[in-house]
Amino acid sequence: MLEKELQKLGLSDKEAKVYLASMELGPSPVQAIASKAGVNRATTYVMIESLIGRGLMSSFEKGKKKFFTAESPLRLLSILHKEEAELKDKMKHLEEITPRLNAFLANVEERPRVRFYEGKEGLRAVQEDFLRTNDKRIETIYAAEYIRQVFTEEERKEYVAKRMKKGIKVRSIYTFANNTLTSKTATRCKVPASKFPLFCDIVMYNNNVAINSLKGRLFGIIVESKEFADTMRSIFELAWEAAEKYKEKE
């Protein structure tokens, strides 16, 4: 029970064993303390050095032997008072530097964050990221023919079902050679692949822009930056206005 109580005061399990063994034995060589504490000799030496450093044990030589003895438990109270004073100093210091830390954090948060993904599973991870968005309206630019080469029909249906469940509305500019997509879940505008070849899937959501490369080596990038996302949305709006004339011809 005393071991547990000493641990609550900051001693380790083995420090408590060695300290109590030393108190019980009185001045003793390390081997006797180790045997009483049930701790191997080498570890007992380390624990004794630690306890001496904290003022809870001391040593002296008698003849050719070195003896160790436990100091009064009142030393524990002195240690706690010292730690309390040190804690107060640390809290005061933290209060002083908190404004600087907050300023540093604000500066870090303003930096763009870029995440990189590889392979088909990486592209799925990018999809999952924008499916977690709280944004109820996203914009996309993609090549439908390449999406169909990468993802199966079942996988595409699963994605649409998740998006619909979250109530996310989509506006899309896309290419699809010799085909046109029809959907009640998105507003789309098809542009000719011959004039505007696309090989990626670009999604703008919240303050993020996700770009999946769909041809050749598969990889995805998510850029977290409000300025970048706003710029890409402006480019999308410009493209959407220009794409309207193709929409009318469909």
C-alpha positions as CSV (number, residue, x, y, z in Angstrom):
1,M,0.0,0.0,0.0
2,L,2.8,2.4,0.8
3,E,4.4,1.7,-2.5
4,K,1.2,2.9,-4.3
5,E,1.0,6.0,-2.1
6,L,4.6,6.9,-2.9
7,Q,4.0,6.4,-6.6
8,K,1.1,9.0,-6.3
9,L,3.7,11.4,-4.9
10,G,5.9,11.0,-8.0
11,L,8.1,8.0,-7.3
12,S,8.4,5.2,-9.9
13,D,7.4,1.6,-8.9
14,K,11.1,0.6,-8.4
15,E,12.0,3.8,-6.7
16,A,9.3,3.2,-4.1
17,K,10.4,-0.4,-3.5
18,V,14.1,0.7,-3.0
19,Y,13.2,3.7,-0.8
20,L,10.9,1.6,1.5
21,A,13.5,-1.3,1.6
22,S,16.2,1.2,2.6
23,M,14.0,2.7,5.3
24,E,13.2,-0.7,6.7
25,L,16.9,-1.9,6.7
26,G,18.6,1.3,7.8
27,P,22.1,2.0,6.5
28,S,22.9,-1.0,4.2
29,P,25.0,-1.9,1.1
30,V,23.3,-2.0,-2.2
31,Q,23.1,-5.8,-2.4
32,A,21.0,-6.0,0.8
33,I,18.7,-3.2,-0.4
34,A,18.3,-4.9,-3.8
35,S,17.4,-8.2,-2.1
36,K,14.9,-6.6,0.2
37,A,13.3,-4.6,-2.6
38,G,13.1,-7.5,-5.0
39,V,14.9,-5.4,-7.6
40,N,18.1,-6.6,-9.4
41,R,21.3,-5.0,-8.3
42,A,22.1,-3.0,-11.4
43,T,18.6,-1.4,-11.4
44,T,18.8,-0.8,-7.6
45,Y,22.0,1.3,-8.2
46,V,20.1,3.4,-10.8
47,M,17.1,3.9,-8.4
48,I,19.4,4.8,-5.6
49,E,21.2,7.4,-7.7
50,S,17.8,8.8,-8.7
51,L,16.6,9.0,-5.1
52,I,19.9,10.6,-4.0
53,G,19.4,13.2,-6.7
54,R,16.0,14.0,-5.2
55,G,17.4,14.2,-1.7
56,L,15.5,11.0,-0.5
57,M,18.7,8.9,0.1
58,S,22.3,9.5,1.0
59,S,25.4,7.4,1.1
60,F,28.6,7.1,3.2
61,E,31.6,4.8,3.3
62,K,32.5,2.6,6.2
63,G,35.7,0.7,5.8
64,K,35.9,-0.5,2.3
65,K,32.1,-0.7,1.9
66,K,29.6,1.9,0.7
67,F,26.3,2.1,2.6
68,F,23.1,3.8,1.6
69,T,20.4,5.1,3.8
70,A,16.9,6.6,3.3
71,E,16.3,10.2,4.3
72,S,13.3,11.3,6.3
73,P,9.9,11.1,4.6
74,L,9.6,14.9,5.4
75,R,12.0,15.3,2.4
76,L,9.0,14.3,0.2
77,L,7.1,17.4,1.5
78,S,10.1,19.6,0.6
79,I,10.2,18.1,-2.9
80,L,6.5,18.7,-3.4
81,H,6.9,22.3,-2.3
82,K,9.7,22.7,-4.7
83,E,7.8,21.2,-7.6
84,E,4.8,23.4,-6.7
85,A,7.0,26.5,-7.0
86,E,8.5,25.2,-10.3
87,L,5.0,24.6,-11.6
88,K,3.9,28.1,-10.7
89,D,6.9,29.5,-12.5
90,K,6.1,27.4,-15.6
91,M,2.5,28.5,-15.5
92,K,3.6,32.2,-15.3
93,H,6.0,31.6,-18.2
94,L,3.3,30.0,-20.3
95,E,0.9,32.9,-19.7
96,E,3.7,35.2,-20.9
97,I,4.4,33.3,-24.1
98,T,0.8,32.3,-25.0
99,P,0.2,35.4,-27.1
100,R,3.3,34.6,-29.1
101,L,2.3,31.0,-29.5
102,N,-1.2,32.0,-30.7
103,A,0.4,34.4,-33.2
104,F,2.7,31.6,-34.4
105,L,-0.3,29.2,-34.7
106,A,-2.3,31.7,-36.7
107,N,0.7,32.1,-39.1
108,V,1.0,28.3,-39.5
109,E,-2.8,27.9,-40.1
110,E,-2.5,30.5,-42.9
111,R,0.0,28.4,-44.8
112,P,-1.4,26.1,-47.5
113,R,-1.4,22.4,-46.7
114,V,-0.8,19.9,-49.4
115,R,-1.5,16.2,-49.1
116,F,-0.4,13.7,-51.7
117,Y,-2.0,10.3,-52.5
118,E,-1.0,7.5,-54.8
119,G,-2.8,4.7,-56.7
120,K,-6.5,3.9,-56.9
121,E,-6.8,3.6,-53.1
122,G,-5.3,7.0,-52.9
123,L,-8.0,8.4,-55.2
124,R,-10.6,6.8,-53.1
125,A,-9.1,8.4,-50.0
126,V,-9.4,11.8,-51.8
127,Q,-13.1,11.0,-52.6
128,E,-13.8,10.2,-48.9
129,D,-12.2,13.5,-47.9
130,F,-14.6,15.6,-49.9
131,L,-17.5,13.4,-49.0
132,R,-16.9,14.4,-45.4
133,T,-17.3,18.1,-46.3
134,N,-19.9,20.3,-44.6
135,D,-20.2,22.2,-47.8
136,K,-23.5,21.5,-49.4
137,R,-22.5,22.7,-52.9
138,I,-19.3,21.7,-54.7
139,E,-17.9,22.3,-58.1
140,T,-16.2,19.7,-60.3
141,I,-14.3,19.4,-63.6
142,Y,-13.6,15.9,-64.8
143,A,-13.2,13.5,-67.7
144,A,-16.0,11.0,-67.5
145,E,-14.4,8.5,-69.8
146,Y,-11.3,8.3,-67.6
147,I,-13.3,8.1,-64.4
148,R,-15.1,5.1,-65.9
149,Q,-11.7,3.4,-66.7
150,V,-10.5,3.8,-63.1
151,F,-13.7,3.2,-61.1
152,T,-16.2,0.4,-61.6
153,E,-19.9,1.1,-62.1
154,E,-20.6,-0.2,-58.6
155,E,-18.0,2.1,-57.1
156,R,-19.4,5.1,-59.0
157,K,-22.9,4.3,-57.8
158,E,-21.7,4.0,-54.2
159,Y,-20.0,7.4,-54.4
160,V,-23.2,9.1,-55.8
161,A,-25.3,7.4,-53.1
162,K,-23.1,8.8,-50.4
163,R,-23.1,12.2,-51.9
164,M,-26.9,12.2,-52.2
165,K,-27.2,11.0,-48.6
166,K,-25.3,14.0,-47.4
167,G,-27.4,16.4,-49.6
168,I,-24.4,17.7,-51.5
169,K,-25.4,19.5,-54.7
170,V,-22.9,19.5,-57.6
171,R,-22.2,21.6,-60.7
172,S,-19.9,19.9,-63.1
173,I,-18.1,20.7,-66.3
174,Y,-17.1,17.4,-68.0
175,T,-15.9,15.7,-71.2
176,F,-17.2,12.4,-72.4
177,A,-16.3,11.4,-76.0
178,N,-19.4,10.3,-78.0
179,N,-21.6,10.2,-74.8
180,T,-23.7,12.5,-72.7
181,L,-24.4,12.0,-69.0
182,T,-27.9,12.5,-67.6
183,S,-28.6,12.9,-63.9
184,K,-31.1,14.3,-61.5
185,T,-28.5,14.6,-58.8
186,A,-26.1,17.1,-60.5
187,T,-26.2,20.1,-62.8
188,R,-23.7,19.3,-65.6
189,C,-22.3,21.0,-68.7
190,K,-20.5,18.9,-71.3
191,V,-17.7,20.4,-73.4
192,P,-16.1,18.7,-76.4
193,A,-13.1,16.5,-75.4
194,S,-11.5,17.2,-78.8
195,K,-11.3,20.9,-78.0
196,F,-10.8,20.7,-74.2
197,P,-9.0,17.5,-73.4
198,L,-9.2,16.6,-69.7
199,F,-7.3,13.9,-67.8
200,C,-8.1,14.8,-64.2
201,D,-11.0,15.1,-61.7
202,I,-10.9,18.4,-60.0
203,V,-13.2,19.1,-57.0
204,M,-13.6,22.4,-55.1
205,Y,-15.1,22.0,-51.6
206,N,-14.9,24.1,-48.4
207,N,-11.4,25.7,-48.6
208,N,-10.0,22.7,-50.4
209,V,-9.2,21.7,-54.0
210,A,-8.8,18.0,-54.8
211,I,-7.1,17.0,-58.0
212,N,-7.1,13.3,-59.1
213,S,-4.9,12.4,-62.1
214,L,-6.9,9.7,-64.0
215,K,-4.6,8.8,-66.9
216,G,-1.3,7.0,-66.6
217,R,0.1,7.0,-63.1
218,L,-2.8,7.5,-60.7
219,F,-2.3,10.1,-58.0
220,G,-4.3,12.6,-56.0
221,I,-3.5,16.0,-54.4
222,I,-5.6,17.9,-51.8
223,V,-4.6,21.6,-51.4
224,E,-6.0,23.2,-48.3
225,S,-6.0,27.0,-48.9
226,K,-8.9,29.4,-48.9
227,E,-7.2,31.7,-51.4
228,F,-6.4,28.8,-53.8
229,A,-9.9,27.4,-53.5
230,D,-11.5,30.8,-54.1
231,T,-9.3,31.3,-57.2
232,M,-10.2,27.9,-58.6
233,R,-13.9,28.6,-58.0
234,S,-13.5,31.9,-59.9
235,I,-11.9,30.0,-62.8
236,F,-14.7,27.5,-62.6
237,E,-17.3,30.2,-62.9
238,L,-15.5,31.7,-65.9
239,A,-15.4,28.3,-67.5
240,W,-19.1,27.6,-66.7
241,E,-20.2,30.8,-68.4
242,A,-18.1,29.8,-71.5
243,A,-19.4,26.3,-71.4
244,E,-23.1,27.3,-71.5
245,K,-23.0,27.6,-75.3
246,Y,-22.0,24.0,-75.6
247,K,-24.8,23.0,-73.1
248,E,-27.3,24.6,-75.4
249,K,-26.1,22.4,-78.3
250,E,-26.5,19.2,-76.4
